[in-house]
Amino acid sequence: MLSLDNSQWNELQAAYGSANEILGLLKRLYANPTDDEALNDLWSSLCHQGTIYSASIPAVPHLVISVVNSTLEDRMGPLLLAGAIAESLGRPTETLQGDSDFDEYCSKAVELLTDTIKYGNLVDDDLRYSLSALAAFLKDSKLSSLLANADGVLECPKCGEEIEYFASESSVG
């Protein structure tokens, strides 16, 4: 794992250039895994529109570690970002080399995400995106992409009505 004080971060790239700002954002996430501003900035810098950068893979262990002692709900943001990075890495067009510890941290993310899915009472998009991230960590990028990009609506072949298939029980009439 590339420590946050390692000078190699200066050589890495993010969506908008140098990865220098990534260090501060990761430190903020360690302090508060629910820091939405830091998480949004990390998302747009590390996995901008599904594209990952040389700083993306080394950031994954930090995203996972930042939520190890968090509540089930507080784990969601960082784990979903790590899953999106893992899903993007699995695309055939990607040529980035992963961090040597990447698989180890993906395994830890699987543990954390499995508990979150099992005990977190997730509904709607939180459940769908969690399942997508889980598939990505398990190296099934096709399933991950399918789940991440499903809009949650089907058309009934008989009547043409739209059916929301990711609707929670409370929204079903």
C-alpha positions in Angstrom: 0.0 0.0 0.0 1.3 3.4 -0.9 1.4 5.4 2.3 0.0 8.9 2.3 3.4 10.4 3.0 5.1 8.6 0.1 6.6 11.0 -2.5 5.4 8.7 -5.3 2.0 10.4 -5.0 3.6 13.4 -6.7 4.2 11.4 -9.8 0.6 10.1 -10.0 -2.2 11.6 -12.0 -5.9 12.2 -11.3 -8.7 13.5 -13.6 -7.6 17.1 -13.4 -3.8 16.6 -13.3 -1.5 15.9 -10.4 -2.7 13.7 -7.6 -1.4 16.1 -4.9 -4.8 17.1 -3.7 -5.8 13.4 -3.4 -3.7 13.1 -0.2 -5.6 15.8 1.6 -8.9 14.4 0.6 -8.0 10.9 1.8 -6.8 12.3 5.1 -10.2 14.1 5.4 -11.9 10.8 4.7 -9.9 9.0 7.4 -11.0 11.7 9.9 -14.6 11.5 8.7 -15.8 8.8 6.2 -19.1 10.7 5.7 -17.3 13.9 4.5 -19.5 14.3 1.4 -17.4 17.1 0.0 -14.2 15.1 0.2 -15.9 12.1 -1.2 -17.4 13.9 -4.1 -14.0 15.5 -4.9 -12.4 12.1 -4.7 -15.0 10.5 -6.9 -14.6 13.2 -9.6 -10.7 13.0 -9.4 -10.3 9.2 -9.2 -13.2 7.8 -11.3 -14.4 10.6 -13.5 -17.1 9.4 -15.7 -15.9 5.8 -15.3 -12.3 6.6 -16.2 -9.6 5.8 -13.7 -6.1 7.3 -13.4 -2.7 6.3 -12.0 -3.8 7.6 -8.6 -7.0 5.6 -8.5 -5.6 2.1 -7.7 -3.3 3.3 -4.9 -6.3 5.2 -3.4 -8.4 2.1 -3.0 -6.7 0.7 0.1 -7.2 4.0 1.8 -10.8 4.2 0.8 -11.3 0.7 2.4 -9.3 1.3 5.5 -11.1 4.6 6.1 -14.3 2.8 6.9 -13.1 -0.4 8.7 -14.4 0.9 12.1 -17.4 2.8 10.7 -21.1 2.1 11.0 -22.8 0.2 8.2 -24.3 3.3 6.7 -21.0 5.3 6.9 -19.2 2.7 4.9 -21.3 3.2 1.8 -19.6 6.2 0.1 -16.0 5.1 0.2 -16.8 1.5 -0.6 -18.9 2.4 -3.6 -16.1 4.6 -4.9 -13.6 1.8 -4.4 -16.1 -0.5 -6.2 -16.4 1.9 -9.2 -12.6 2.0 -9.5 -12.5 -1.8 -9.4 -15.2 -2.0 -12.0 -13.4 0.4 -14.3 -10.2 -1.6 -13.9 -11.9 -4.7 -15.1 -12.9 -3.1 -18.4 -10.9 -4.7 -21.3 -9.7 -1.3 -22.5 -8.0 -0.5 -19.2 -4.2 -0.8 -19.2 -3.4 0.5 -15.7 -1.3 -1.7 -13.4 -2.9 -2.3 -10.0 -1.2 -1.8 -6.7 0.4 -5.0 -5.4 -2.0 -5.0 -2.4 -5.1 -4.2 -4.5 -6.6 -7.7 -4.3 -6.1 -7.9 -0.5 -8.0 -4.6 -0.1 -10.7 -5.8 -2.5 -11.1 -8.9 -0.3 -11.5 -6.7 2.8 -14.0 -4.5 0.9 -16.0 -7.7 0.1 -16.2 -8.4 3.8 -17.3 -4.9 4.7 -19.8 -4.6 1.9 -21.3 -8.1 2.5 -22.0 -7.1 6.1 -23.4 -3.8 4.9 -25.7 -5.5 2.4 -26.7 -8.2 4.9 -27.4 -6.0 8.0 -27.7 -2.5 6.6 -31.4 -2.6 5.5 -30.4 -1.1 2.1 -33.1 -0.2 -0.4 -33.4 1.1 -3.9 -30.2 2.6 -5.4 -28.1 1.9 -2.2 -28.7 -1.8 -2.6 -28.2 -1.8 -6.4 -24.9 0.2 -6.2 -23.7 -2.0 -3.3 -24.3 -5.1 -5.3 -22.6 -3.5 -8.3 -19.5 -2.7 -6.1 -19.5 -6.3 -4.7 -19.5 -7.7 -8.2 -16.6 -5.4 -9.1 -14.6 -6.5 -6.1 -15.2 -10.1 -7.1 -13.9 -9.3 -10.6 -17.2 -9.6 -12.4 -17.0 -6.2 -14.2 -19.9 -7.2 -16.6 -22.3 -7.8 -13.8 -21.0 -4.8 -11.9 -21.6 -2.5 -15.0 -25.0 -4.0 -15.6 -26.1 -3.3 -12.0 -24.5 0.2 -11.9 -26.2 1.3 -15.2 -29.6 -0.3 -14.7 -32.1 2.6 -14.4 -34.5 0.6 -12.3 -37.4 0.8 -14.8 -38.9 -2.0 -17.0 -41.8 -1.7 -19.4 -44.5 -4.3 -19.0 -44.7 -6.2 -22.3 -48.5 -6.6 -22.1 -49.7 -3.1 -21.1 -46.7 -0.8 -21.6 -46.7 0.5 -18.0 -43.4 1.3 -16.4 -42.4 -1.0 -13.5 -39.8 0.2 -11.1 -38.0 -3.0 -10.2 -35.7 -1.5 -7.6 -38.6 0.1 -5.7 -38.6 -0.4 -1.9 -41.5 -2.2 -0.3 -42.8 1.1 1.1 -43.1 2.5 -2.4 -45.0 -0.5 -3.8 -48.8 0.1 -3.8 
